[in-house]
Amino acid sequence: MTAQPALEREVKLGVWPGFTLPELNGTLNGATASAPAEQRLAAVYFDTPDLRLLRRGVTVRFRRGEEPGKVWTAKLPAQAPELGLARREISVPGGAATMPQLLADLMRGWAFGAPLAPVARLRTLRRRTTLRGPDLEPLVVVDDDEVSIVRGSRVAARFRELEVELVDGAPSKLLAQLAEQLRVAGAQPVDQVPKLVRALGPRALAPWDLAVPPLGSRPTAAELLRAGLVEAAARLVDHLAGVVLDEDRRGVHQARVGIRLLRSDLRTFAPLLDREAVDPLRRELRWLADELGEVRDLDVLLKRLRVDAEEMDAADRRGAEEVLAGFRERRRAAHEHLSSALRTPRCAELLEDTVRLVTAPPFASKKATRPASKMIPKLVRKPVRQLVRDASRLEGTPDDAALHRVRIDVKRVRYASELATSLAGKRARRSAKALARVQDVLGEHQDACNALRRLRELGLGATPEAALAAGVLGGLQIAHAADSRERFPPVWDRAVAAKRWAWIG
């Protein structure tokens, strides 16, 4: 099974039944146009009954009638959570009976774990014209599509549109040039929406469940907290596809950050909420965070060890490569384990429960209806005081566990401060940035400690060359940890200066 990713750059134009495509030869700096090639396509689109995918700008379909044959295709946001006309397209050959595992995995987050089923069937008579440059390389493809919407055994509606799409590597300006010439010929601008949206009608245009609700100038505590929770849940859901694709390391990290934000805000603002409803979700989110955490920790470990290995003597690099290979294998196994966890009913239930809670938080206190400007700063005071208490115990040379506890407290206060930026403005933002610097220093310390622990474990069963390299790398981690300890006090003092926290009263 081979996935074929591409980036789609296109514009859609509406035309009437009698429209005739104008002569395209020579329209783009001497480009030549092929004779129209006719295709008959049949597509089945899959989604949840309430169109969770489509309302996020995501589609998955099975289609037959074009090369390379029967193909499943998913169109994803190019960069979640930002949506635009340029969308990621992934195609996998396969039969109609079963959706390929890769695409099922990619859809799981946006479906909130719910099963997918057919929601629309389209038949398309396509006449494709390809414009080629002087070197005969394709530049632009123009598809003239007559689309039939099929319900049951009958055609429920028809429409016709042109899709003008750039071929990979073609200059972006060609798209606008050709679209303008087609408009001169009579083609009309239309909403740049997929055929599926036009087929399913208004319900496909309903807001996404995790669209962040707008805030007025004086939001209540409940409104502000709900907006924060929805934004955090969207971050988790949007980046699960990145976890599945695993083409870079941002997906795992951002999904985990989404969970951290959720758990932190549910804890900090617990006085406003029904604890019996919230606490089980926090525990389950911790489970998923741990599943993501093992992969993330190994990503961080490999990155720092690669950097350190470059500083080693050439004679020791062979052993260092063996160490890195060992951790790459562990990382591969951890990602397989994570992928299996994401496919479980437990994960599906967690996603559903998360979306249900953040979109309608179980507020249990009348204080939630009070102005956020009054309530939120008061609620931030408690974790700030807890942070100061924990840090005050760091006398002499604190142990690693104590520093890690302070780091956890720092993250909680930082997230609460970020939520309050819409109220306290620059003051809360500066507090959050100062804490972010503390978090970076303590994070470096924790990463070095974790790396040292893992190097010790790996070195016990390694070859002599790898054991020696693990020892050298371990020594560097001790040095990194010591450096972080030295950098901590001044960064900490600046972050907890009284003037920085005047906004919480």
C-alpha positions as CSV (number, residue, x, y, z in Angstrom):
1,M,0.0,0.0,0.0
2,T,1.6,3.3,-1.1
3,A,0.5,6.7,0.0
4,Q,1.0,9.5,-2.5
5,P,1.0,12.9,-0.9
6,A,0.5,16.1,-2.9
7,L,-0.3,19.8,-2.4
8,E,-3.4,20.9,-4.3
9,R,-3.5,24.4,-5.7
10,E,-6.7,25.1,-7.6
11,V,-9.5,27.5,-8.4
12,K,-13.1,26.6,-9.2
13,L,-15.4,28.4,-11.7
14,G,-19.1,27.9,-12.4
15,V,-20.4,27.5,-16.0
16,W,-23.8,26.9,-17.6
17,P,-24.7,23.7,-19.6
18,G,-24.0,25.3,-23.0
19,F,-20.7,26.8,-22.1
20,T,-17.8,26.1,-24.5
21,L,-14.2,26.0,-23.3
22,P,-12.3,28.7,-25.2
23,E,-9.2,28.1,-27.2
24,L,-6.3,27.7,-24.7
25,N,-3.4,27.3,-27.1
26,G,-0.9,30.1,-26.6
27,T,-2.8,31.6,-23.6
28,L,0.0,31.1,-21.2
29,N,3.3,32.3,-22.7
30,G,3.1,29.9,-25.7
31,A,1.8,26.9,-23.7
32,T,0.1,24.3,-25.9
33,A,-3.2,22.7,-24.9
34,S,-4.1,19.0,-25.3
35,A,-7.3,17.7,-26.8
36,P,-9.8,17.1,-24.0
37,A,-9.5,13.6,-22.6
38,E,-12.9,12.2,-21.3
39,Q,-13.3,10.3,-18.1
40,R,-16.3,8.9,-16.3
41,L,-15.8,9.0,-12.5
42,A,-17.8,7.5,-9.7
43,A,-17.0,8.6,-6.1
44,V,-18.4,7.7,-2.7
45,Y,-17.6,10.1,0.1
46,F,-17.4,9.0,3.8
47,D,-18.0,10.9,6.9
48,T,-19.9,10.8,10.2
49,P,-23.7,11.3,10.1
50,D,-23.2,14.9,11.3
51,L,-20.4,15.6,8.8
52,R,-17.6,16.2,11.4
53,L,-14.9,15.8,8.7
54,L,-16.4,18.0,6.1
55,R,-17.2,20.8,8.6
56,R,-13.5,20.9,9.3
57,G,-12.6,21.1,5.6
58,V,-11.6,17.4,5.4
59,T,-12.8,14.8,2.9
60,V,-12.2,11.1,2.3
61,R,-13.5,9.3,-0.7
62,F,-13.3,6.1,-2.8
63,R,-13.3,6.8,-6.6
64,R,-13.0,4.7,-9.7
65,G,-12.6,5.7,-13.3
66,E,-9.2,7.3,-13.6
67,E,-5.6,6.3,-13.4
68,P,-4.2,4.4,-11.5
69,G,-7.6,2.7,-11.1
70,K,-9.6,2.4,-7.9
71,V,-8.2,4.9,-5.4
72,W,-9.0,6.1,-1.9
73,T,-8.2,9.8,-1.4
74,A,-8.1,12.0,1.7
75,K,-7.9,15.8,1.5
76,L,-6.6,17.4,4.6
77,P,-5.9,20.9,5.8
78,A,-2.4,21.9,4.5
79,Q,-1.3,23.1,7.9
80,A,-3.7,22.3,10.8
81,P,-5.3,24.2,12.3
82,E,-5.0,26.8,9.5
83,L,-7.3,26.0,6.5
84,G,-7.0,27.4,3.0
85,L,-7.4,26.4,-0.7
86,A,-4.0,24.7,-0.7
87,R,-4.8,21.3,0.8
88,R,-2.8,18.2,1.5
89,E,-4.0,15.2,-0.7
90,I,-3.1,11.6,0.1
91,S,-4.1,8.8,-2.2
92,V,-3.9,5.1,-1.5
93,P,-4.9,2.4,-4.1
94,G,-7.5,-0.1,-2.8
95,G,-10.9,-1.7,-3.3
96,A,-14.2,-0.3,-2.3
97,A,-14.9,-2.9,0.4
98,T,-12.5,-1.5,3.1
99,M,-11.0,1.9,3.7
100,P,-7.2,1.7,3.9
101,Q,-5.8,1.7,7.4
102,L,-3.8,4.8,6.8
103,L,-6.8,6.9,5.9
104,A,-8.9,5.4,8.6
105,D,-6.2,6.4,11.1
106,L,-5.9,9.9,9.6
107,M,-9.6,10.6,9.9
108,R,-10.0,9.3,13.5
109,G,-9.1,12.6,15.2
110,W,-11.4,14.8,13.1
111,A,-14.2,12.2,13.4
112,F,-13.7,12.3,17.2
113,G,-13.3,8.5,17.1
114,A,-16.7,7.9,15.5
115,P,-17.1,5.4,12.6
116,L,-17.4,6.6,9.1
117,A,-20.1,5.7,6.6
118,P,-21.1,6.8,3.0
119,V,-22.7,10.2,3.0
120,A,-22.8,11.1,-0.7
121,R,-22.3,9.5,-4.1
122,L,-21.2,11.6,-7.1
123,R,-20.9,10.7,-10.8
124,T,-18.7,13.0,-12.9
125,L,-18.2,13.3,-16.6
126,R,-14.8,14.9,-16.8
127,R,-13.2,16.5,-19.9
128,R,-9.5,17.2,-19.0
129,T,-7.3,19.6,-20.9
130,T,-3.6,19.8,-20.1
131,L,-1.5,22.9,-20.8
132,R,2.2,22.2,-21.4
133,G,5.1,24.5,-21.6
134,P,7.8,24.7,-24.4
135,D,9.6,21.8,-22.8
136,L,6.3,19.8,-23.0
137,E,6.2,19.6,-19.2
138,P,2.6,20.0,-17.9
139,L,1.8,23.3,-16.2
140,V,-1.9,23.5,-15.6
141,V,-4.8,21.0,-15.8
142,V,-8.3,22.3,-16.6
143,D,-11.1,19.9,-15.7
144,D,-14.6,20.6,-17.2
145,D,-16.9,18.5,-14.9
146,E,-20.5,17.7,-15.3
147,V,-21.5,16.4,-11.8
148,S,-24.5,14.3,-10.9
149,I,-25.5,13.9,-7.3
150,V,-26.9,10.4,-6.8
151,R,-29.4,9.4,-4.1
152,G,-30.4,5.8,-4.1
153,S,-30.8,4.8,-7.7
154,R,-31.8,8.3,-9.1
155,V,-30.0,11.5,-10.0
156,A,-31.1,14.1,-7.5
157,A,-29.3,17.1,-9.0
158,R,-26.7,18.2,-11.5
159,F,-24.2,21.0,-11.8
160,R,-21.2,21.9,-14.0
161,E,-17.9,23.5,-12.9
162,L,-14.4,24.1,-14.1
163,E,-11.4,23.2,-11.9
164,V,-8.1,24.8,-12.8
165,E,-5.2,23.2,-11.0
166,L,-1.5,23.9,-11.1
167,V,0.8,21.0,-11.6
168,D,3.6,20.7,-8.9
169,G,6.4,23.1,-9.6
170,A,4.4,25.4,-11.9
171,P,4.5,29.2,-11.1
172,S,1.6,30.3,-9.0
173,K,0.9,33.3,-11.2
174,L,-0.3,31.0,-14.0
175,L,-3.3,30.0,-12.0
176,A,-4.6,33.6,-11.8
177,Q,-3.8,34.3,-15.5
178,L,-5.7,31.3,-16.8
179,A,-8.6,31.8,-14.4
180,E,-9.0,35.4,-15.6
181,Q,-9.1,34.3,-19.3
182,L,-11.8,31.7,-18.4
183,R,-13.8,34.4,-16.7
184,V,-13.6,36.6,-19.8
185,A,-15.1,33.7,-21.7
186,G,-18.0,33.6,-19.4
187,A,-17.1,31.3,-16.5
188,Q,-18.3,32.7,-13.2
189,P,-16.6,32.8,-9.8
190,V,-18.1,30.4,-7.3
191,D,-17.5,29.6,-3.7
192,Q,-14.3,27.7,-3.5
193,V,-15.8,24.6,-1.9
194,P,-15.5,20.9,-2.7
195,K,-18.2,19.3,-4.9
196,L,-19.2,17.3,-1.8
197,V,-20.2,20.5,0.1
198,R,-22.4,21.5,-2.9
199,A,-23.9,18.0,-2.9
200,L,-24.8,17.9,0.8
201,G,-26.1,21.5,1.1
202,P,-26.4,23.8,4.1
203,R,-25.6,21.2,6.8
204,A,-22.2,20.8,5.3
205,L,-21.6,24.6,6.0
206,A,-22.4,24.4,9.7
207,P,-19.6,25.5,12.0
208,W,-17.1,22.9,13.2
209,D,-17.7,21.6,16.7
210,L,-14.4,22.9,17.8
211,A,-14.5,26.3,16.2
212,V,-13.4,28.7,19.0
213,P,-16.3,30.8,20.1
214,P,-15.9,34.6,19.7
215,L,-15.6,36.6,22.9
216,G,-17.2,39.9,23.6
217,S,-15.5,42.8,25.2
218,R,-16.5,41.7,28.7
219,P,-16.7,37.9,28.7
220,T,-17.8,35.9,31.7
221,A,-15.5,33.4,33.3
222,A,-17.5,30.6,31.8
223,E,-17.2,32.1,28.3
224,L,-13.5,32.6,28.6
225,L,-12.8,29.1,30.0
226,R,-15.0,27.5,27.3
227,A,-13.1,29.3,24.6
228,G,-9.8,28.1,26.1
229,L,-10.9,24.5,26.4
230,V,-12.2,24.4,22.8
231,E,-9.0,25.8,21.5
232,A,-6.9,23.2,23.4
233,A,-9.2,20.4,22.2
234,A,-8.9,21.6,18.6
235,R,-5.1,21.6,18.9
236,L,-5.2,17.9,20.0
237,V,-7.7,16.8,17.3
238,D,-6.0,18.8,14.5
239,H,-2.6,17.3,15.2
240,L,-3.6,13.6,15.5
241,A,-3.3,13.3,11.7
242,G,0.3,14.6,12.1
243,V,0.9,11.8,14.7
244,V,-0.3,9.3,12.2
245,L,1.7,10.6,9.2
246,D,4.8,11.0,11.4
247,E,6.6,13.0,8.7
248,D,7.9,15.5,11.3
249,R,7.9,15.6,15.0
250,R,5.4,18.5,15.5
251,G,2.3,16.4,15.4
252,V,3.2,14.4,18.5
253,H,4.4,17.5,20.3
254,Q,1.4,19.7,19.5
255,A,-1.1,17.0,20.3
256,R,0.5,16.5,23.7
257,V,0.5,20.3,24.3
258,G,-3.2,20.3,23.6
259,I,-3.7,17.7,26.3
260,R,-1.5,19.6,28.7
261,L,-3.6,22.7,28.2
262,L,-6.8,20.8,28.7
263,R,-5.7,19.1,31.9
264,S,-4.1,22.3,33.3
265,D,-7.1,24.5,32.7
266,L,-9.5,21.9,34.1
267,R,-7.4,21.8,37.2
268,T,-6.8,25.5,37.7
269,F,-10.4,26.5,37.1
270,A,-11.9,23.5,38.9
271,P,-13.7,25.7,41.4
272,L,-16.1,26.7,38.6
273,L,-16.7,23.1,37.4
274,D,-18.4,19.9,38.4
275,R,-15.5,17.8,39.6
276,E,-17.4,14.5,39.2
277,A,-17.8,15.2,35.5
278,V,-14.3,16.7,35.0
279,D,-11.9,14.4,37.0
280,P,-12.6,11.2,35.0
281,L,-11.8,13.1,31.8
282,R,-8.6,14.5,33.2
283,R,-7.5,10.9,34.2
284,E,-8.2,9.6,30.7
285,L,-6.4,12.5,29.1
286,R,-3.4,11.6,31.2
287,W,-3.4,8.2,29.7
288,L,-3.3,9.5,26.1
289,A,-0.6,12.1,27.2
290,D,1.5,9.2,28.4
291,E,1.1,7.3,25.2
292,L,2.2,10.4,23.2
293,G,4.9,11.1,25.8
294,E,7.0,8.1,25.2
295,V,7.3,9.0,21.5
296,R,7.9,12.6,22.2
297,D,10.6,11.8,24.8
298,L,12.4,9.7,22.3
299,D,12.2,12.4,19.7
300,V,13.8,14.9,22.1
301,L,16.4,12.3,23.1
302,L,17.4,11.5,19.6
303,K,17.7,15.2,18.6
304,R,20.0,16.1,21.5
305,L,22.1,12.9,21.2
306,R,22.6,13.6,17.4
307,V,23.9,17.1,18.3
308,D,26.2,15.7,21.1
309,A,27.5,12.9,18.9
310,E,28.8,15.4,16.4
311,E,31.1,16.8,19.1
312,M,32.6,13.4,19.8
313,D,36.0,12.1,18.6
314,A,35.8,10.3,15.2
315,A,36.9,7.1,16.9
316,D,33.8,7.1,19.2
317,R,31.2,8.0,16.5
318,R,30.7,4.4,15.4
319,G,29.6,3.5,18.9
320,A,27.5,6.6,19.0
321,E,25.7,5.6,15.8
322,E,25.0,2.2,17.4
323,V,23.5,4.1,20.4
324,L,21.4,6.2,18.1
325,A,20.3,3.2,16.1
326,G,19.1,1.6,19.3
327,F,17.0,4.6,20.3
328,R,15.6,4.9,16.7
329,E,14.4,1.3,17.0
330,R,12.8,2.1,20.4
331,R,11.2,5.1,18.9
332,R,9.8,3.0,16.0
333,A,8.3,0.5,18.4
334,A,6.9,3.3,20.6
335,H,5.1,4.9,17.6
336,E,3.6,1.5,16.6
337,H,2.3,1.2,20.2
338,L,0.9,4.7,20.0
339,S,-0.8,4.0,16.7
340,S,-2.4,0.9,18.2
341,A,-3.6,2.9,21.2
342,L,-5.2,5.5,18.9
343,R,-7.3,2.8,17.2
344,T,-8.8,1.5,20.5
345,P,-12.4,2.1,21.7
346,R,-10.8,3.7,24.7
347,C,-9.3,6.5,22.6
348,A,-12.5,6.9,20.6
349,E,-14.5,7.3,23.7
350,L,-12.0,9.8,25.1
351,L,-12.2,12.0,22.0
352,E,-15.9,12.0,22.0
353,D,-16.0,12.8,25.8
354,T,-13.5,15.5,25.4
355,V,-15.4,17.3,22.6
356,R,-18.7,16.9,24.5
357,L,-17.2,18.4,27.7
358,V,-15.3,21.4,26.2
359,T,-18.2,22.5,24.0
360,A,-20.6,22.4,27.0
361,P,-18.5,22.6,30.2
362,P,-20.2,21.3,33.3
363,F,-20.2,24.6,35.3
364,A,-21.3,24.0,38.9
365,S,-20.8,27.4,40.4
366,K,-22.6,30.7,40.0
367,K,-19.1,32.3,40.0
368,A,-18.8,31.1,36.4
369,T,-21.3,33.7,35.3
370,R,-19.3,36.6,36.8
371,P,-17.0,38.7,34.7
372,A,-13.9,36.9,33.7
373,S,-11.9,40.0,34.6
374,K,-12.9,39.5,38.2
375,M,-12.8,35.7,38.5
376,I,-9.9,34.5,36.4
377,P,-7.1,36.5,38.2
378,K,-8.4,35.2,41.5
379,L,-8.2,31.6,40.3
380,V,-4.7,32.1,39.0
381,R,-3.5,33.1,42.5
382,K,-3.7,29.6,43.9
383,P,-1.3,27.9,41.4
384,V,1.0,31.0,41.6
385,R,1.3,30.5,45.4
386,Q,1.8,26.8,45.0
387,L,4.6,27.5,42.6
388,V,6.3,29.9,44.9
389,R,6.0,27.5,47.8
390,D,7.5,24.6,45.9
391,A,10.3,26.8,44.6
392,S,11.1,28.1,48.1
393,R,12.0,24.6,49.1
394,L,14.8,24.5,46.6
395,E,17.6,25.2,49.1
396,G,21.2,24.4,48.4
397,T,21.4,21.8,45.6
398,P,17.8,20.6,45.0
399,D,17.4,17.1,43.7
400,D,16.1,16.4,40.2
401,A,12.6,15.4,41.3
402,A,12.2,18.7,43.1
403,L,13.2,20.7,40.0
404,H,10.8,18.6,38.0
405,R,7.9,19.4,40.4
406,V,8.6,23.1,40.0
407,R,8.6,22.7,36.2
408,I,5.1,21.2,36.3
409,D,3.9,24.1,38.5
410,V,5.5,26.5,36.1
411,K,3.6,25.1,33.1
412,R,0.3,25.2,35.0
413,V,0.7,28.9,35.8
414,R,2.0,29.7,32.4
415,Y,-1.0,28.1,30.7
416,A,-3.4,30.0,33.1
417,S,-1.6,33.3,32.4
418,E,-1.9,32.7,28.6
419,L,-5.7,32.1,29.0
420,A,-5.9,35.5,30.9
421,T,-4.1,37.5,28.2
422,S,-7.4,38.6,26.7
423,L,-8.2,40.2,30.1
424,A,-4.9,41.4,31.5
425,G,-3.2,42.0,28.2
426,K,0.5,42.7,28.1
427,R,0.8,42.1,31.9
428,A,-0.4,38.5,31.7
429,R,1.5,37.9,28.4
430,R,4.7,39.1,30.0
431,S,4.2,36.8,33.0
432,A,3.6,33.9,30.6
433,K,6.7,34.7,28.6
434,A,8.8,34.9,31.7
435,L,7.6,31.5,32.9
436,A,8.2,30.1,29.4
437,R,11.9,30.9,29.9
438,V,11.9,29.2,33.2
439,Q,10.1,26.2,31.6
440,D,12.8,26.1,28.9
441,V,15.6,26.0,31.4
442,L,14.0,23.3,33.6
443,G,12.9,21.4,30.5
444,E,16.5,21.3,29.4
445,H,17.4,20.0,32.8
446,Q,14.7,17.3,32.7
447,D,15.6,16.2,29.2
448,A,19.3,15.8,30.2
449,C,18.2,13.7,33.3
450,N,15.9,11.5,31.1
451,A,18.7,11.1,28.5
452,L,21.2,10.0,31.2
453,R,18.7,7.5,32.6
454,R,18.0,6.0,29.2
455,L,21.7,5.9,28.2
456,R,22.4,3.9,31.4
457,E,19.7,1.4,30.5
458,L,20.9,1.0,26.9
459,G,24.6,0.8,27.9
460,L,24.0,-2.3,30.1
461,G,23.3,-4.5,27.1
462,A,25.4,-2.8,24.4
463,T,28.6,-3.7,22.7
464,P,31.8,-2.3,24.2
465,E,31.9,0.4,21.5
466,A,28.3,1.5,22.2
467,A,28.8,1.2,25.9
468,L,31.7,3.6,25.8
469,A,29.8,6.0,23.5
470,A,26.8,5.8,25.9
471,G,29.2,6.7,28.7
472,V,30.6,9.7,26.9
473,L,27.2,10.9,25.9
474,G,26.0,10.4,29.5
475,G,28.8,12.6,30.7
476,L,27.6,15.3,28.4
477,Q,24.1,15.0,29.8
478,I,25.5,15.5,33.3
479,A,27.2,18.7,32.1
480,H,24.0,19.9,30.4
481,A,22.0,19.4,33.6
482,A,24.6,21.2,35.6
483,D,24.5,24.1,33.2
484,S,20.7,24.3,33.4
485,R,21.0,24.4,37.2
486,E,23.3,27.4,37.0
487,R,21.0,29.2,34.6
488,F,17.9,28.6,36.7
489,P,18.2,31.1,39.6
490,P,18.4,34.4,37.6
491,V,15.6,33.3,35.2
492,W,13.5,32.3,38.1
493,D,14.0,35.6,40.0
494,R,12.9,37.6,37.0
495,A,9.8,35.4,36.5
496,V,8.5,35.8,40.1
497,A,9.3,39.4,40.6
498,A,6.3,40.9,42.4
499,K,5.7,43.6,39.8
500,R,5.2,40.9,37.2
501,W,2.2,39.5,39.0
502,A,0.4,42.7,40.1
503,W,-2.4,41.8,37.7
504,I,-3.6,38.9,39.9
505,G,-4.1,41.2,42.9
